[in-house]
């Protein structure tokens, strides 16, 4: 007999998540609008890109990372990496396929990579991503994601993982015109389930100062620039 007076416990998706247990998408053609936007304007912002359950599992994963296991984000790659606190103030943790939800996220972005190559012929080779945490007062000044002399990052992605984001909370993504980086073409709240994708070398963008803790996954689709003389660096 069921005791109706007992409280119903909500499942802890982060604790119970099993690989492939939640469909990543809730619609049959999840990539179509994004691909069309990229083809016509070079950037796209899609709400509810992933299914509700899959997004919640990613949110749980992001929120459960302890600060001690995150790195102060910097500018540059590998030996050129340096901390520039007047440029950015976020903390990051790179995503490796070492947990079911992380593995499923990377596998899903691999599906998107294949779709991008089929539709747009971009020659994308791989995808790298990290969790990002902007605590109160954190920001990222206007910048391009492609590093000078290293054009391996072709498409930037940002998936937002924040409930109930309101006017006054700050933390918006601002995208600027491809031909005139002084002209703002879009300002977007970092609300849960929203995915932004844009050409890394073309669109300056920034993160406005956050007034509360802000979580996201930032990632990049890359081409392979490895040659017999130079190894293409990751992360």
N, C-alpha and C positions, 0 to 999 in steps of 0.2 A: 504494500500500500504506500502511495506517495504522500509524504507530508507536505501539504501545500503551504504550510506556514514557514517552512525552512527557506532561507534566501537562496536564490540561484546564483552560482558563481560564474563570472565571465571567464572564458578560457584565456590562459596566458599564452598568446600566440608565439612569443619569443621562446618560451620554454618548451612548448609542444610542437613547434614547427618541424616537420619532417620533409625531406627533399621531395619535390614534385607534389606536395600535398595540397597546394592551393593553385588554381589556374592563374597564370600571370595576367591574363587579359579577360575582360568581360564582354568583348565584342569580337565579331568574326574578322574584321579587317582593321586591326589596330593601327597599322602603319600608313594607311592611304592618305589621310589628311596631312600628316607630317611630311610625307614624301612630296606631296603636291606643293606645300608651302616652301620647302627647301628648293624645289625646282624653279619656282616662280619668284621667290624673294630672298632666299638664302638663310631664312630663319623661321622658326615655328615655336609657338607656345600651345601646348595641348593640356587641357584639364582632364583629370581622371584617366590618365593614359594607361595605368595598370588597374587591375581589379582591386576592390576595396580591401579584401583580405590580404593580398600580396603587398599592397602599400603599407598596411598596418604592420605586417611582419617586418618590413624594412624599417619602419619608424621605431618599433620596439628595439630592433637591433641597434639602431643609431643612438637611442636614448640610454641604452644600457652600457655603452662604452664608458669606462671610467676615464676621467681627465688624465690620470697618470699614464694611460696607455695611448694617449694622443700626442701628436707632435705640433709644435708651433709652426704654422705654414710659412713658407718663404717664397722667394722669387728665384727662378733659374733651376737648372737640372744638374743632378750629380755634383761634379766638382765645382760647378758654377753657382750652386745653390747658396743663398744667403738670406738671413732674416732682415726684413726691412719693415719695421713696425709702424712706420709712418705711411706705408703702402697697404698693408693688410694686417688683420689681427685675428684671423680664424685659426682653429685647431683642426688637425686632420688625422685620419687613419686610413692607410691604403687598404683596398679590398682584395684579399686573396681568397681562392675557393676552398677555405678551410672550415666553413660552416654551411649547413644546408641552405639557409636563406641567401647567403652570399654566393654560393655556387649557382643557385637558381637565378639570381639577378644577373650574374655574368653570362650565364647560358642564354637568358632572354635577350640581353644586349647583343649577343652573338647572332641571334635571329634577326635583329634589326640591322646589324652590319651586313648580313647577306642580302637583305631587302634593299638597303641603300646602294650596294654595289650593282645589283640587278637593274634597279631603276635609274640610278644616276651615274653609274660607271665611274665611281670615285676611287676604286682601287684600294679600299680600306683594308688594312692588314690585321689590326688587332684593336683592342679596347682596354683602357686602363681607367680606374676610378678610385675615389676615396670618399669616405664619410667626412663631412665638414660640420664643425660646430662653431657658430658665431655667438659668443656670450654677449651680455649687455655691454654696449659700447664698441663692439667689434664692427669692422667694415672692410671693404676692399676697394681701393681707388680705381679710377678708370684705367683700363688696360686692354691689351689683346692677349689671347691665349697662346698664340704661336710665338715661339721664341726666335729671336733674331738669329738668322743663319741656320735654323733647324726647323724646317717646315713640315715636320712629321705629324703634328697635330692638325687634322683637317676639319673635324666637326667636334664642337664642344656640346656637352649635355649637362643639364642640372635638373635633378629630381628633388622636389621639396617635400618635407616630411613634418609639417607643423599644423596642429589643430587650431582652429578658431583665431586665425590671424586677423587683426583688426587695424583700422586706420589709427595711426599714432604709434604702432608697434615698430615702425621702421623696417629695415632689412630688405627693402624691395630690390629686385633686379632691374637695372636700367640699361636698355640697349640703345646704342647710338647709330645714326645713319652711316651706311657703308662709305659714302662719298664725302660726308662732312661730319666728323666725330663731335662737333659742337651741337649737332641737332639731335634731340632725343626723339626716338621713334616708338618707344614703348617702356612702360614702367609696370612691373608685375609683382603682386604680393607673393611671398613664398608659402602659399597654402598647400596643404597636404594633397598629393597626387598630381600636382602641376609639373609638367616636364617642359623645359626650354631646350631647344637645339638650335645651333647657329654655326656658321662657317668661322672657324677659329681665327683665320688670318684677316678677316674682313670687318668684323663688328666689334668696335670698342664697347665695353660694358663695365658696370661697377655694381657694388653692393652698398646700399645706403646704410648708415649706422643703425645697428639693431638696438631696439629698446628692451628686448627680451631674448632669451636663448632661442636660437634658430638652427634647425638641422636640415641638412641636404646631402645628396650624393652628387658630387661633381665628377664628370668623366670626359674622356676624349677618345674618339676614333682616330686611328693613326695609319699612316702609310709606313712601309718599311724602307728606311734609308740606309740599311746596312750594306756596306761594300767590302771588297777585299782589304781595303785600307782602314775603314772606320766602322766601329760597332755602333749601331743606333741605340742610344740609351733609353731605358725605361724610367718611369716615375721621376 
